[in-house]
Amino acid sequence: MNTELKSEFSAQGINQTLHRVYLKVDCELSILTPFKNITKKITNQVLIAENVIVGHIPETYYNLEGLKQEDAMEVMQ
C-alpha cells in the first residue's frame, strides 16, 4: 500500500483562495477463489482538509477579459 498527500489551490473570487488537502491511497488487492487468484490495483483519493484563505479586498478591480492590450490601456487611464 502506498499513500501520498496532495495539496491543491484554486482561486475563488477576487480575494479568496480555496486550499484542499487530499490523501491518495494506492493498494493491491488479492481475491482468493477456489479456482482462481485475482489481483486488482485500487486507487482512491479522499479529501481530508479544506480551507478558504481570505485575502485583503482590493480598492479597484478591472475585468479586462476579451479586451486587446491597446484597449485595456485606455480603460485604465
Secondary structure, 3 states (H helix, E strand, C coil): CEEEEEEEEEECCCCEEEEEEEEEEEEEEEEECCCCEEEEEEEEEEEEEEEEEECCCCCCCCCCCCCCHHHHHHHHC
